[in-house]
Amino acid sequence: MSAPAQLKPSSSASSGPALRRVAWRALGTECVLMFATDDPRQAEAFQRAAVQWVTDFEQRYSRFRPDSLVSRINAAAGVAPVEVDAEMDRMLDLCELVFRTSEGLIDPSALPLMRAWDYKAAQPRIPTQAEIDAARRLVGWRKVARRPGSVFLPEPGMALDFGGWGKEYAVDCVAELAAGHGLDHVLVDFGHDLRGVGAPPGRPAWHIGIEDPDRPGSHRESVALRNAAMASSGDYLRGFTLGGRRFGHIIDVRTGRPVMNGCAQSTVIAPSCLHAGILSTASFIAGTELGVRMIESHFGTEGMLVGSGTRFRTRGFFKHVVQN
């Protein structure tokens, strides 16, 4: 984790308290906080608390850290149950929530499939069907054996990964941490998974651009967030191309292969970033038409899915759109 950037008040002349920004690298992405306060002690206290919370979260739950609790659970697969504390029990409860809300399209035990595809390899390769089938046999949240205070992955090679939703959960927790520090106007942005509380000084809401998957780095439209969260999923940035075919990084656990349904991006607005993240990924996997219906079935959520030359929006999505 790199050191956070120094907190600096905004030079904006708009009325109200100064808008401050702090950024640092964690959770495999850039983490950004923007919040309004004229109290430097309040600002510094929140910065320290937020950075420390994210550091502790990553140390406990990152599968890339061999000393994390998740790595200990994975290392004991097929060997013995692992004792867990109340906090880890709550994280496993969230795994159940993610699995159910996504209708099984996001499986917290899908790490064997991600390892089979190995997107971080210097020379990516397409796994054989036998390798995919072997990995799929190790995937299944319903196989995970839980008792109060312990968890057991019953088959060697099984593995958990919170990467599909942990960042969004962290966004919500840091937004709640801000409230505990008396901050009423905050934007938490971890790798473009966001939650906006209140609004920046002199503005009615936080204005967030939705990246154009056809032109990464630019946006075609923006949305206004006020006391709401937003998450986007897509495969246009991460993946590899072999033999003229594009293989994105989001795996469909039903096939064991990358999603190839013509959907390029899904964006969801919801009360919490966790909810938005679950539905953006699940609807992306489901595809444009089914994905929109999935989003519409959840109260208080709106979304947009971008396909090949098409855009599917829920009925209420336009109420969030800001005219550029």
Secondary structure by P-SEA (a helix, b strand, c coil): cccccccccccccccccbbbbbbbbcccbbbbbbbbcccaaaaaaaaaaaaaaaaaaaacccccccccaaaaaaaacccbbbbbcaaaaaaaaaaaaaaaaacccccccaaaaaaaacccccbbbbbcaaaaaaaaaacccccccccccccccccccccccccccaaaaaaaaaaaaaaaacccbbbbbcccccccccccccccbbbbbbbcccccccccbbbbbccbbbbbbbccccccccccccccccccccccccccccccbbbbbcccaaaaaaaaaaaaaacaaaaaaaaaacccccbbbbcccccccccccccccccc
